[in-house]
Amino acid sequence: RTVLKGGVALQTGEIIDCAVLSMEKLEAFLAAEIDRVKSEGALFSLHMKATMMKVSDPILFGAAVRVFFKPVLDKHGAALDAAGVDFNNGFGDLVAKLETMADRAAIEATIAETMSMRPDLAMVNSDKGITNLHVPSDVIIDASMPAMIREGGKMWNAEGATQDAVAVIPDRSYAGVYQATIDFCKANGALDPATMGSVPNVGLMAQKAEEYGSHDKTFQMAAAGRVEVVTTGGDVLMHQDVSKGDVFRMCQVKDAPIQDWVKLAVTRARATGDPAVFWLDANRAHDAQLIAKVVAYLPQHDTDGLELHILAPTEATTFSLERIVKGLNTISVTGNVLRDYLTDLFPILEVGTSAKMLSIVPLMNGGGLFETGAGGSAPKHVQQLVSENYLRWDSLGEFMALVPSLEHIASSTDNAQAQVLADALDDATIRFLDEDKSPTRRLGGIDNRGSHFYLALFWAEALATQTQEPALADAAKPFAEALRSQEAAIVEELIAVQGSNVDLGGYYRPDANKCSAVMRPSQTFNATLAGWQ
C-alpha cells in the first residue's frame, strides 16, 4: 500500500468526493478528434486551464501532445527520454531541447512528416510559430473559448489569418457550457452589446472550495490498482479503480461556505429582482450533494416572490442566453470553476474582454474582494511591454474596483472622506470613458501608463470641485492644476519611450526597481507626484 496523502482534515457537514480520469479513454478521445479535425480541414485547438488546475491539466495537456506527435515518440522515444523531454510542459519543451540533441535533423524530419499528416494547429503567435500545443498555460479556456465563439468559431492559423477551428475540451463537466453557447449563437446570431442583459455571478470559492483547492489531492497513478479514501479508524469511505497513467482527484467543500453561498444568492436575488440559477447537475455526484444542501438551506431564508432555479450547466447556459437577448439579467450561482469561466464568458462575448469588468465578492468575515478579470491576456501584455515598452493592459476594471473598495471602507467605518473619494473616482471613471483614455491599439498613443495619468488628473479635478469635504478639495486643487498645466509634457514623455525593449529583471519575480523605472518614465509626472506628497 502507498499513502498518497495523509492527514486530510474534515469538518462536520463537509462534502468530499473523488473522481478518476482514464488515460486510455482520454488518449482514444484525442486520437479520434485529431482524425476528425483533419477530415474537416479545420484547425485543432486544445482548451484547458493549466494555470489553475496546475497538477491535472498539464498531465492532460501532455497526453494531447503525445497523441498528436505519436509518430515522433514511436521513432525517437529513447532519444527524447534521454534528453529529458517532458511533454507535460508542451511541445515547446521538445523544441527547446532539440538544439542540443545529436539526432536533431532526423527528429525534425519526423516532426515535419507528422505535421503533414495531422490537422493544422491553432496558433498562439503566428509570427513566431508558437502553436496551441507549445505551452500548457498559453491557451486559457475561460479566455480562449469566448474569444473563439465571438469570432465565429475561428482562431489564428500559421499564416496569421483566421480559420475555422475545432475546440477540444477534455472535461465533460463544463465543456457543455461552451457547446450550448455555440449552439445558441448559431441559432440566434451574435449578441448585441447595446441591448443584451448580463449574468452576474455568486461563486462558491471560500476555503479552497472544489477543484481549485484539489491540487494537493491530485495524483497520476504509477501503477494499476485501487485508490481508497480511508478514515483514521480504517473505514473506506470511497474508492476508485485505476490503471497506470490515470489521474485521480479528490475535492472538498466545507459547509460554512455553502451556507454563505446560498445566503448570498438569495440576497442578490432579493436586491435585484432577477432570477437566481444554481448551476448544478443532479447526475454529477459532487453536484448532487450540493443540491441536497441548497434544498436544505433555502428554507432558512425569505424566498417569497423570488425566482430560483437549479439547472444543469448546459440548461442554465441556454436559460441565461435566452434572457440575455431580451435584455434581461440572470444571476448565476455556481461552483468555483464555473465562477471563473462565466465571469469571462459573458463579458468577452459582450465587449471582447473581461479586463473591463468588475467582480465584487463579499467575504465571510465581513470584508470584501474587489477584482477585475484578466481574460488570460496578461502574459501577452507583459511580452509586448518587454519587447516594445508598450503596455496595452486596460486598467478600467481596476479603477472601477477601487470605487466599491472605498465605499466598503466608508460604510464599515463610517468614514465620510472615503465616500467622497469613491464618488469622485466614480465621476473620474465616467470622464475616463467619455474621453476614451484607455490604451490605444498601437504604438504612438497612450498605453496603460497614460491611462493612469488621466485617471489621476480626472480624479484630482473631481475632488477639487466637490463641496462635501472642503479639506479634500483644498488639498486636491493645486495637484489638479499642476497636472492639467503639464498634461502635454507628461503625455509626450510617456509616449517617447515606446518602441524599444526593456529589462524587468525577471518574469515571475521581476526586479522592483527596474519595474518602477519602466512604469514611471515621465520625470515631469514623477516630480509633480513627489511635490504633492
Phi, psi and omega in degrees: 000141177241129177273112179285320178201135178241168174070032177281113183276140178238150176250160178302132178083000183286144175266133174224137180212164178220155180212162178224140176253126181281118179294324179298315180290324178298313181295323177294318177299314181295318179298318180294320180291322178300316179295319181295315181296321178299317182293333181270352179071024181258174174277142174269128178221136181251131185235117181215185177224071181293340179291333179253313176273067195282356173257308186285316188292322173300327177294315179294321178298316178299323177298319179296318179295317181295320179292317181297319183255033183305317178301328178292317179292319180299322186270327188233022185305317182296318180293322179294319178297318181296328180277354179077026180292129179239105183289348172295342174268004177098168177300333179300334179293322176293316180302317182293326185268351179299327186301332183256006184268137185296322182260040182304314184299317181294320180293317179297324178294319179292322176300313180298319179296319179296316180299327180290336180269345185259165173293155174297147181265143170297148186250143171273320177216101183296321183297324183260001178072025180273115184269173176298338183257007183289312186223129184304325186270001182286329180244112185252118194305319184290342174262319187287320183291313177300321179296319179297316179297317181298331179269016177075030179081021182249151172225176183278139175258184185294338180272001180081019178246158178278147183210150177304138182227153172253126180268120179257119183234102182279059181206094186289344180292329187234345182301329181298335177299316181287323178296319178296323178294316178299314181299319181294316181293326176298320183280330189240354180086181182291151177283146182262111181301335183286337186234348187288152174279188182229170181230079175296156189236141167244109189252143176272097188227350187290149172057049174056050185288139167061213190301324183290351175249016188260004189302321183280001179234026179243130185217145169263133188285129178278343181203164176288153179163213180225131174260126181243141172259114192239138176285168177297338178274357177097000179283137178272113180280317183211160173208157176224129172282135186227156172246165179302133180093344179296157179249121178256138179219137175240136181240154176227151168211126187279158187289320182300314176298326179295315179299318180294322178299314179296317179299316180297322179298315179294319180299315180292320179297320179292319184290327186257335186078006180271153175296146174244128184242121172278117183274084184223137183256114182297340180273359176256127189304314180300312182294326179299321177292321177295320179301318179300321179287321178300314179298325180285326187268337180301320180296348178283353184238160177281105181250008180301128178083357180269149176258108183237137181226153168239112184228147173297151186308318180295319179291322179295324178298310180297317178302315182292319180293323178298328177280323181304314184292344176266004181080019184255146180265149179221124180281124175264126179246106194227169170286184190292319182291311180294330172304315180293314184292315187287329179287355168256319187304303187287320174298320180292321176299328183279305188235006174089357180201154172260358182293341180263009184252146182255135174241126179246121182239105174295135181264154189297330183263017173104349179277192180211148175246121184239112189219168175235157178283155176257340178061019178071008187265348186304315180302320180293324179295320178295319178301317180292322178299315182294321185274333187230001184052046179221119183250104185275355180306131180264117183269014182305316180300323178292320177299317180294325181291333179294329183297303179294335175298313179293323178296323178297317177297318182299315184283324184278339181240006181054050184254104184293323181294325177298322179292322177295318176300318180295314181297318180294321178293323176300314178297319180295322180293321176299316179294322177304317179289316181300322182265003175053067180257020171289161179303141176285165185284339184228162176302149180108345174246181180290146173249204183302325181292323175293323177299318180293324176299313183291325176296318178300318179297310183294323180293316179298319180293323178293321178293323183292335184259352179284157185243355183291323182233089183303326181296320177294321179297316180296322181289324185279332188301309181296327178293315179298318180294321180294316179296318181295318182291335183255012184307309185298317181294318181295313180298319179298318180293324180292323182280329187299333185279350185291150172108352179235159181283160181228161179246115179265355179080012180145164180260298180283331178229073182290161177280124186299319181292319178294320178297317180299319180295321180291319185278349181231066186277351181268109179293329178296313179296316180299317181294322179294317177298315181297321180292326181285324181297000000 
